[in-house]
Amino acid sequence: MEPFPFWRHSVFPMVKSRTRKDLKRRLPYKKPNKIELIVCEGSSTEPSYLNGLIRQLQLRAVKIDVISSPDSKPVAVIERALAKKEEMKKLAIPYEKVWCVVDVEIPPHSTLDEAWEKAKEIDRLELILTNPCIEYWFLLHFKQHTEPFANTEDVMAELKAVHPSYKKSRIDFDILYPHTATAIANSRDVLQEKRIGDDLRNHNPSTHMHKIVEHLQNVGRN
């Protein structure tokens, strides 16, 4: 019998068996079927925390855009969200939900009332307030606090007492995240104890950050 010609081997290249590493690298990709927007007042603290949460939850079914407002005034945050919402609508990529994360501050910011009213007029937009500042939400990861704060420096001092390494410029997400369930429970308990509803403008201290965190957790589970 005539031997199989050597040159024909090039027509049938050897197929390399896929290793476990190759299979792991080629995880199935699911294109997000929804997109949401979170606009933050701060340019560092809030985006860092929220992006850490999104990575931790490995969100794939819903794409979450986290951006900061160039102007930290509450009304400017709302306007930035509205502009981005309209921009994506024109591109035929509408946001399913828009969140605005804003600190009330002490005393409350001068444009807070305007922002509150403006937010109510925009469809699928929710204003998430923390009174007086985002550090109160972080504090709730470690303890429940219901006494009013005299200023934002007092909030920072309380937080540093239980989380000494905290810095606004760098979120220790690995320290905060394991206490997320505690923060949610504490936040809800404070609202229930003080009988606070949706309007947190005159309720120091309080926060609705648990709403957005629980929403992202639900997205991750689903």
C-alpha positions in Angstrom: 0.0 0.0 0.0 1.3 3.4 -0.9 2.2 5.4 2.2 0.1 8.5 3.1 1.9 11.5 1.5 3.7 13.6 4.1 2.6 16.8 2.5 -1.0 16.1 3.2 -0.4 16.4 6.9 -0.5 20.2 6.5 -4.2 19.9 5.4 -5.1 18.4 8.7 -3.3 20.3 11.4 -3.1 18.8 14.8 -5.9 20.1 17.1 -4.6 21.1 20.5 -6.7 19.8 23.3 -8.2 22.5 25.4 -6.9 22.7 28.9 -8.9 23.6 32.0 -7.2 27.0 31.9 -8.5 27.6 28.4 -12.0 26.6 29.3 -11.9 28.9 32.4 -10.7 31.8 30.2 -13.6 31.3 27.8 -16.5 31.9 30.2 -19.9 32.4 28.5 -20.6 36.1 28.0 -24.2 37.3 28.5 -24.9 40.7 26.9 -26.6 43.0 29.4 -30.3 43.4 28.6 -30.6 46.5 30.8 -28.6 49.6 31.6 -28.8 51.8 34.6 -27.1 55.1 35.6 -25.8 56.2 39.0 -24.7 59.9 39.2 -22.7 60.7 42.4 -22.1 64.1 44.0 -18.6 63.1 45.0 -15.9 62.3 42.4 -14.0 59.8 44.5 -15.7 58.3 47.6 -19.1 57.3 46.3 -18.0 56.1 42.9 -15.2 54.1 44.5 -17.6 52.4 46.9 -20.3 51.7 44.2 -17.9 50.4 41.7 -16.4 48.1 44.3 -19.9 46.8 45.0 -20.6 46.2 41.4 -17.4 44.3 41.0 -18.1 42.3 44.1 -21.6 41.3 42.9 -20.3 40.4 39.4 -23.2 42.1 37.7 -23.6 40.9 34.2 -27.3 41.0 33.3 -27.5 44.7 34.0 -24.8 47.2 33.0 -24.4 50.0 35.6 -22.8 53.3 34.6 -21.4 55.1 37.6 -20.4 58.7 36.9 -19.7 61.8 39.0 -21.1 65.3 38.5 -18.6 68.1 37.7 -20.6 70.3 40.1 -21.3 68.8 43.5 -24.5 71.0 44.1 -27.5 68.7 44.5 -29.4 70.4 41.7 -26.4 70.0 39.4 -26.3 66.3 40.1 -29.9 66.0 39.0 -29.2 68.1 35.9 -26.2 65.9 35.0 -28.4 62.8 35.3 -31.1 64.3 33.2 -28.6 65.3 30.5 -27.0 61.9 30.4 -30.5 60.2 30.4 -31.5 62.3 27.3 -28.2 61.6 25.6 -28.6 57.8 25.9 -32.3 58.1 24.8 -31.2 59.7 21.6 -28.8 56.9 21.0 -31.6 54.4 21.4 -30.0 53.0 24.6 -32.4 54.3 27.3 -31.6 53.9 30.9 -33.9 51.5 32.7 -33.3 53.4 36.0 -31.4 56.5 37.1 -30.1 57.1 40.6 -28.7 60.3 42.1 -26.5 59.9 45.2 -26.4 63.2 47.2 -25.3 64.3 50.7 -27.7 66.6 52.6 -24.8 68.3 54.5 -24.9 70.5 57.6 -26.7 72.9 57.2 -28.6 71.4 54.2 -27.2 72.6 50.9 -29.0 75.6 49.4 -30.1 73.8 46.2 -31.3 70.7 48.0 -35.0 71.6 47.9 -34.8 72.5 44.2 -33.1 69.2 43.5 -35.7 67.3 45.5 -38.6 68.9 43.5 -36.8 68.5 40.2 -36.1 64.8 40.8 -39.8 64.1 41.4 -40.6 65.4 37.9 -38.2 63.0 36.1 -39.4 59.6 35.2 -37.5 56.6 36.5 -35.1 58.7 38.6 -34.6 58.2 42.3 -32.8 60.6 44.6 -30.8 58.8 47.2 -30.0 61.1 50.2 -27.7 60.6 53.1 -28.1 63.0 56.0 -25.6 64.5 56.6 -23.0 62.7 54.5 -22.0 59.3 52.9 -19.7 58.6 55.9 -22.9 58.0 58.0 -23.8 55.1 55.7 -20.3 53.7 56.2 -20.6 54.1 60.0 -23.8 52.0 59.9 -21.7 49.1 58.8 -20.2 49.0 62.3 -22.8 50.5 64.7 -26.2 52.0 64.8 -26.2 55.7 65.5 -29.4 57.8 66.0 -28.2 61.0 67.7 -28.0 64.1 65.4 -24.5 65.2 64.3 -23.4 68.8 64.8 -21.3 68.8 61.7 -19.8 66.4 59.1 -16.5 66.3 61.0 -18.3 64.6 63.9 -19.5 61.9 61.5 -15.9 61.4 60.3 -14.7 61.1 63.9 -17.4 58.5 64.8 -16.4 56.5 61.7 -12.7 56.7 62.4 -13.3 55.4 65.9 -14.6 52.1 64.4 -12.8 52.1 61.1 -9.4 53.8 61.8 -8.0 53.3 58.3 -10.8 55.1 56.5 -9.9 57.8 54.0 -12.2 59.7 51.7 -9.7 59.3 48.9 -9.5 55.5 49.3 -12.3 53.2 50.2 -11.3 50.0 52.1 -14.0 48.0 50.4 -12.8 44.7 51.7 -13.3 46.0 55.3 -16.8 47.5 54.6 -18.4 44.9 52.4 -18.5 42.0 54.9 -20.7 44.3 57.1 -23.2 45.2 54.4 -26.1 43.3 55.9 -25.5 45.0 59.2 -25.5 48.4 57.5 -28.8 47.7 55.7 -30.4 46.5 59.0 -29.2 49.5 60.9 -30.3 51.9 58.3 -33.8 50.4 58.2 -34.0 50.4 62.0 -33.1 54.1 62.2 -35.8 55.0 59.7 -38.4 52.9 61.5 -37.4 54.1 65.0 -37.7 57.8 63.9 -40.7 57.0 61.6 -38.9 58.6 58.7 -40.3 58.2 55.2 -38.9 59.1 51.8 -37.9 62.7 52.7 -34.7 62.7 54.7 -33.9 66.4 54.2 -34.7 67.3 57.8 -33.8 64.0 59.5 -30.2 64.0 60.8 -29.0 61.3 60.8 -30.5 59.0 58.1 -29.8 57.5 54.8 -31.5 55.6 51.9 -28.2 54.1 50.6 -29.6 50.7 51.6 -32.1 51.1 48.8 -29.5 51.2 46.0 -27.4 48.5 47.7 -30.3 46.1 48.0 -31.3 46.9 44.4 -27.8 46.0 43.1 -27.8 42.8 45.3 -31.1 41.8 43.7 -29.8 42.4 40.3 -26.8 40.2 41.1 -29.0 37.4 42.4 -31.3 37.5 39.3 
